[in-house]
């Protein structure tokens, strides 16, 4: 019910945006940032929060140096497009798109007006065609090799890894390709289940369970992560461990993850935005960045439930979300 209400509010707010504007609208001399977030889940929320921390670290204060309009697309591509078009109609000074679908919609709406766009939480900017023009940002490319190494360490006898993903999401298509390329090096076969919408995710998980996969590895796929609780209910009942792609998924009940920190991802995007708002550089002068540092996160309670043991040398370096 909460998500239904959130989506309804998001849709209504899109249509009211042009009429109502931002509460600081009267202060026309302050630059306006239009922030489009594809949907609500902890990873994307962390990007949003980190974005403001990055602006603050760069010395910019909300209400003094910038104001912002925030809109949530509720994982709906059409709403993401409407949000971006409204930002363009309002002539915002900068757009920030959190997740691929929101970022590509912002770029398409901003291009004719030459409005700078900062993207965040995009695995493959080149695949999303966001690697040139008046756009830059931060990539959350998954440390897939480290994830495969982690899974092999936890499950020495495992043969198959199941992955559910959205076939229209460039992030996921790119990650699946890399998984399939690297999995044989670790003795794994990837069993994939593609979906076209969030409503199909639990059915895809059912199919992976029926195929007898040894475990499931999550991507940063927004459709899948958006219903992670339901996914974990099914896999827990089936006794199949799920490996997350970042800390928030491990907190929810994934057994472990080799993942990046999304607040830091957001902060870097905020620092980029600050350079543009200060007039220090344009997007073309700020190459997009890929976060390469990762941390091993574990949920010791879930590992115990699944009778999995992480080798001591890896456990010593891991962060246990249960502590």
HUQUICOR-V815685 format. One record per run of one state. SS is the DSSP state (@ for helix, = for strand, . for the rest). FROM is the first residue (numbers start at 1). TO is the last residue. If there is no record, write none. Layout:
SS:FROM:TO + SS:FROM:TO
//
This chain:
.:1:1 + @:2:20 + .:21:30 + =:31:37 + .:38:41 + @:42:57 + .:58:61 + =:62:62 + .:63:65 + =:66:72 + .:73:76 + @:77:89 + .:90:93 + =:94:98 + .:99:99 + @:100:113 + .:114:115 + =:116:122 + .:123:134 + =:135:139 + .:140:143 + @:144:154 + .:155:159 + =:160:166 + .:167:169 + @:170:186 + .:187:188 + =:189:195 + .:196:197 + @:198:210 + .:211:214 + =:215:217 + .:218:221 + @:222:225 + .:226:227 + @:228:238 + .:239:240 + =:241:243 + .:244:245 + =:246:246 + @:247:252 + .:253:255 + =:256:260 + .:261:261 + @:262:277 + .:278:282 + @:283:285 + .:286:288 + =:289:290 + .:291:294 + =:295:298 + .:299:299 + @:300:305 + .:306:311 + @:312:315 + .:316:318 + =:319:320 + .:321:323
//
